[in-house]
Amino acid sequence: MDSENLFWNVDTQVDFVEPTGKLYVSGAELLKEKWAAITQFASENEIRVINTADYHKITSEELSANPDFVHSFPQHCMGGTIGAEYIDETNPECPLLFDWDKHYPLFPDHEQLLKARNILIRKDNFDVFLGNENTEELLRIINPKKIFVYGVTTNVCVDRAVVGLAERGFKVYVFEDAIKELPNIPIPFENWDKLGINRISFEKVKDFLL
């Protein structure tokens, strides 16, 4: 298992990617081939993947009957529905699961965690660090040197993830050809640049791996 590099798959779920999804991100389905290549590359090179997923309840704070599509959104990725599942191209194999609404008083032992190549973090917030209390401890144990991020959406959950990771001192790279944004929300690239977050194409990933 590669202990220095970590891939980070943000919310590549049916409701976001498929045109029939409840919160479809226009054009996201065009990235399926790229995401499939990233998933295959991680598998072939024994690179661990943290997979985050929106997994909402009817009472989730970001859901609204009158959404503004900036701070609130219609129902999407509801727990137990097809829309909350990953697309086939990124569906993690045998992931170690951490639900946002469950407390783990006895955190899985380090050996079990470090053996898992796929980890699934379900969240109930744009920000994975606020949306699942286990995220901090998972990262502390895994302690990667470099993190490579991809998924949706660039200006909401991807942004929260990469900023959160950078603020915690991790070296962050974003596959700029494997992300997609929502309309009407500013693109965060200027802030990413200030934080030292690197944008690279997936094809160049081998040049950046440790």
C-alpha positions in Angstrom: 0.0 0.0 0.0 1.3 3.5 -0.9 1.5 5.3 2.4 2.6 8.7 1.1 0.1 9.5 -1.6 -3.7 9.7 -1.1 -6.4 10.2 -3.7 -9.6 12.0 -2.6 -12.8 11.4 -4.5 -15.4 14.0 -3.8 -19.1 13.1 -4.2 -19.1 11.4 -7.6 -22.6 10.3 -6.9 -25.6 9.6 -9.2 -27.6 12.7 -8.1 -24.7 15.0 -9.2 -23.4 13.2 -12.2 -26.3 11.7 -14.1 -28.5 14.0 -16.1 -31.5 12.4 -14.4 -30.0 13.2 -10.9 -31.8 15.4 -8.4 -28.9 18.0 -8.4 -27.3 17.3 -11.7 -24.1 19.2 -12.4 -24.3 20.1 -16.1 -21.5 18.3 -18.0 -20.4 16.2 -15.1 -21.2 13.0 -17.0 -18.5 13.9 -19.5 -15.9 13.3 -16.8 -16.9 9.6 -16.4 -14.0 8.4 -18.6 -11.5 10.5 -16.7 -12.8 9.4 -13.3 -12.7 5.7 -14.4 -9.0 6.2 -15.4 -8.2 7.7 -12.0 -10.0 4.9 -10.2 -8.1 2.3 -12.2 -4.8 4.0 -11.7 -5.3 4.1 -7.9 -6.1 0.4 -7.9 -3.2 -0.6 -10.1 -0.8 1.4 -8.0 -2.1 0.5 -4.6 -3.0 4.1 -3.8 -5.5 4.6 -1.0 -8.6 6.5 -1.8 -10.8 8.5 0.6 -14.3 8.7 -1.0 -16.6 11.3 0.4 -20.4 11.2 -0.2 -23.3 13.4 0.7 -25.8 11.3 2.6 -28.7 13.4 3.7 -31.8 13.0 5.9 -35.0 15.0 5.4 -33.9 17.3 8.3 -30.5 18.1 6.8 -29.7 21.8 7.1 -28.7 22.5 3.5 -31.9 21.1 2.1 -34.7 23.5 1.4 -38.1 23.6 -0.4 -37.1 27.0 -1.7 -33.3 26.6 -2.3 -31.1 29.5 -3.4 -28.6 27.0 -5.0 -25.8 28.7 -3.3 -26.3 28.0 0.5 -29.3 25.7 0.2 -30.3 23.1 -2.3 -33.3 20.8 -3.1 -33.3 17.2 -1.8 -30.4 15.2 -3.2 -28.3 12.2 -2.2 -30.9 11.1 0.3 -29.8 8.2 2.5 -30.8 4.8 1.1 -31.6 6.1 -2.4 -30.0 5.3 -5.7 -29.1 9.0 -6.0 -26.7 8.7 -3.1 -24.8 5.9 -4.7 -21.5 6.3 -6.6 -21.5 6.1 -10.3 -20.0 2.9 -11.6 -16.8 4.5 -12.7 -15.8 5.5 -9.1 -17.7 3.1 -7.0 -15.2 2.1 -4.3 -14.3 -1.6 -3.8 -14.9 -3.0 -0.3 -14.7 0.4 1.4 -14.2 0.9 5.2 -17.3 2.9 6.0 -17.7 5.9 8.4 -21.2 7.2 8.7 -21.7 10.8 9.7 -24.5 10.0 12.1 -22.7 7.3 14.1 -20.2 7.7 16.9 -17.3 5.4 17.0 -16.2 5.3 20.6 -13.7 2.6 19.8 -12.0 3.9 16.7 -11.0 1.1 14.4 -7.5 0.0 15.2 -4.8 1.5 13.1 -3.9 -1.8 11.5 -7.5 -2.2 10.1 -7.6 1.4 8.8 -4.1 1.3 7.2 -5.0 -2.0 5.4 -8.1 -0.4 3.8 -7.4 0.9 0.3 -10.8 2.5 0.0 -12.4 4.5 2.8 -15.9 5.9 2.6 -16.8 9.0 4.5 -20.5 9.9 4.4 -21.2 13.5 5.3 -24.2 15.8 6.0 -22.4 19.1 5.2 -20.7 20.8 2.3 -17.5 20.6 4.4 -16.4 17.0 5.1 -14.6 18.2 8.3 -17.9 19.6 9.7 -20.0 16.9 8.1 -18.3 13.9 9.7 -16.5 14.0 13.0 -14.3 11.1 12.1 -12.5 12.9 9.2 -9.8 14.5 11.4 -8.8 11.3 13.1 -8.7 9.3 9.9 -6.3 11.8 8.4 -4.2 11.9 11.5 -3.7 8.1 11.3 -3.2 7.9 7.6 -1.0 11.0 7.5 -0.3 11.2 3.8 2.4 13.4 2.3 0.4 14.4 -0.8 -3.3 14.4 -1.5 -4.8 14.4 -5.0 -8.4 15.6 -5.2 -11.1 15.2 -7.9 -14.9 15.2 -8.2 -17.8 17.6 -7.8 -18.5 20.3 -7.3 -15.5 22.6 -7.8 -17.0 25.6 -6.0 -18.8 23.8 -3.2 -17.7 20.4 -1.8 -14.4 20.1 -3.7 -13.6 23.7 -2.5 -14.4 22.9 1.1 -12.3 19.7 1.0 -9.2 21.2 -0.6 -9.2 24.3 1.6 -9.7 22.2 4.7 -6.9 19.9 3.8 -4.5 22.8 2.9 -5.4 24.6 6.2 -4.4 21.5 8.0 -1.0 21.5 6.5 -1.4 18.9 3.8 0.2 19.3 0.3 -2.8 19.3 -2.0 -3.1 18.8 -5.7 -6.4 19.1 -7.7 -6.9 17.2 -11.0 -8.2 20.2 -12.9 -9.4 18.1 -15.7 -11.5 15.9 -13.3 -13.6 18.6 -11.5 -16.8 20.4 -12.5 -18.6 23.4 -11.0 -22.1 24.5 -10.3 -23.3 27.8 -11.9 -23.8 31.1 -10.1 -21.2 30.4 -7.4 -17.7 31.9 -7.7 -14.8 29.7 -8.8 -12.3 29.4 -6.0 -9.1 29.2 -7.9 -7.7 32.6 -6.7 -8.0 31.5 -3.1 -6.6 28.1 -3.9 -3.5 29.8 -5.4 -3.1 31.8 -2.2 -3.2 28.6 -0.1 -0.6 26.9 -2.3 -3.1 24.4 -3.7 -1.7 23.0 -7.0 -3.8 22.4 -10.1 -2.5 19.7 -12.4 -3.9 17.4 -15.2 -4.4 13.8 -14.3 -2.0 12.8 -17.1 0.9 14.4 -15.2 0.2 12.7 -11.9 3.2 10.4 -12.1 5.4 13.5 -12.1 4.1 14.5 -8.7 3.8 11.2 -6.9 6.3 10.5 -4.1 
